[in-house]
């Protein structure tokens, strides 16, 4: 079954304070049941096991972010990007019925307005390469990456990749750094078909994608066979 992330209800913009392990003046609030009912847990930083504080998480409000939530405690399992907004039920962060609750949370580091991402067909930064600069790409298929992205370098900014075009399917967060193998970003196979930038209100006041064409380049020198 095809998965698709729902759209959160957007809250009014406030200045975020991104940073791994950072503390927010206005935290994330996790609720036990859907529609913000039941026990409320407020988070201002990393939470390795939210289930120590509540039996389950049925809805979330992010007033300052972004954050990444995980299916399981210990920052394990499927990942879910939670940007500023309201998530009244599980279908607003995923449509995968196996991921109807959340087990751990941490704030994401967004350290500037610039974004650059390198994607590679093979592990160890080998094979065909794609460079994406300051924009979102709803389909890698159109630019030569049919199914396989096996390694990546997040040169600047924070990104989220999806297994299907149109920002659908499993989500994988790329913070600044090198990812030599798809296991490094938590995947079980080398499949990414769309990527977008993670926004922070400190740098992106409107929090919406730009309308200009994407700036990216295909690099073929590492894999001459693709030139034929």
ChimeraX attribute file (.defattr): number of C-alpha atoms within 10 A of each C-alpha:
attribute: neighborCount
match mode: 1-to-1
recipient: residues
	/A:1	6
	/A:2	9
	/A:3	16
	/A:4	20
	/A:5	21
	/A:6	15
	/A:7	13
	/A:8	20
	/A:9	12
	/A:10	15
	/A:11	14
	/A:12	8
	/A:13	17
	/A:14	15
	/A:15	16
	/A:16	22
	/A:17	22
	/A:18	23
	/A:19	18
	/A:20	15
	/A:21	14
	/A:22	15
	/A:23	16
	/A:24	18
	/A:25	11
	/A:26	17
	/A:27	18
	/A:28	25
	/A:29	18
	/A:30	26
	/A:31	23
	/A:32	21
	/A:33	20
	/A:34	15
	/A:35	15
	/A:36	20
	/A:37	13
	/A:38	15
	/A:39	14
	/A:40	17
	/A:41	16
	/A:42	14
	/A:43	19
	/A:44	18
	/A:45	19
	/A:46	19
	/A:47	20
	/A:48	17
	/A:49	17
	/A:50	21
	/A:51	17
	/A:52	11
	/A:53	13
	/A:54	16
	/A:55	14
	/A:56	18
	/A:57	26
	/A:58	21
	/A:59	27
	/A:60	29
	/A:61	24
	/A:62	22
	/A:63	23
	/A:64	28
	/A:65	32
	/A:66	25
	/A:67	23
	/A:68	20
	/A:69	24
	/A:70	22
	/A:71	19
	/A:72	20
	/A:73	18
	/A:74	14
	/A:75	20
	/A:76	14
	/A:77	17
	/A:78	19
	/A:79	26
	/A:80	22
	/A:81	23
	/A:82	25
	/A:83	25
	/A:84	26
	/A:85	21
	/A:86	22
	/A:87	25
	/A:88	20
	/A:89	21
	/A:90	22
	/A:91	19
	/A:92	18
	/A:93	25
	/A:94	24
	/A:95	19
	/A:96	17
	/A:97	10
	/A:98	9
	/A:99	19
	/A:100	17
	/A:101	22
	/A:102	26
	/A:103	24
	/A:104	23
	/A:105	29
	/A:106	23
	/A:107	29
	/A:108	28
	/A:109	21
	/A:110	28
	/A:111	18
	/A:112	15
	/A:113	15
	/A:114	15
	/A:115	22
	/A:116	20
	/A:117	25
	/A:118	21
	/A:119	25
	/A:120	25
	/A:121	23
	/A:122	19
	/A:123	16
	/A:124	15
	/A:125	21
	/A:126	16
	/A:127	22
	/A:128	21
	/A:129	23
	/A:130	22
	/A:131	17
	/A:132	21
	/A:133	19
	/A:134	19
	/A:135	21
	/A:136	23
	/A:137	22
	/A:138	18
	/A:139	19
	/A:140	20
	/A:141	16
	/A:142	11
	/A:143	12
	/A:144	15
	/A:145	21
	/A:146	14
	/A:147	15
	/A:148	20
	/A:149	26
	/A:150	25
	/A:151	25
	/A:152	28
	/A:153	19
	/A:154	19
	/A:155	19
	/A:156	21
	/A:157	23
	/A:158	26
	/A:159	22
	/A:160	21
	/A:161	24
	/A:162	23
	/A:163	23
	/A:164	23
	/A:165	18
	/A:166	17
	/A:167	23
	/A:168	22
	/A:169	22
	/A:170	23
	/A:171	26
	/A:172	23
	/A:173	21
	/A:174	25
	/A:175	22
	/A:176	19
	/A:177	14
	/A:178	17
	/A:179	21
	/A:180	18
	/A:181	20
	/A:182	22
	/A:183	13
	/A:184	15
	/A:185	19
	/A:186	15
	/A:187	19
	/A:188	9
	/A:189	13
	/A:190	17
	/A:191	20
	/A:192	30
	/A:193	24
	/A:194	23
	/A:195	28
	/A:196	22
	/A:197	25
	/A:198	26
	/A:199	25
	/A:200	28
	/A:201	21
	/A:202	20
	/A:203	15
	/A:204	16
	/A:205	13
	/A:206	13
	/A:207	16
	/A:208	10
	/A:209	14
	/A:210	11
	/A:211	8
	/A:212	7
	/A:213	10
	/A:214	13
	/A:215	13
	/A:216	18
	/A:217	13
	/A:218	15
	/A:219	16
	/A:220	14
	/A:221	12
	/A:222	13
	/A:223	13
	/A:224	11
	/A:225	10
	/A:226	11
	/A:227	7
	/A:228	4
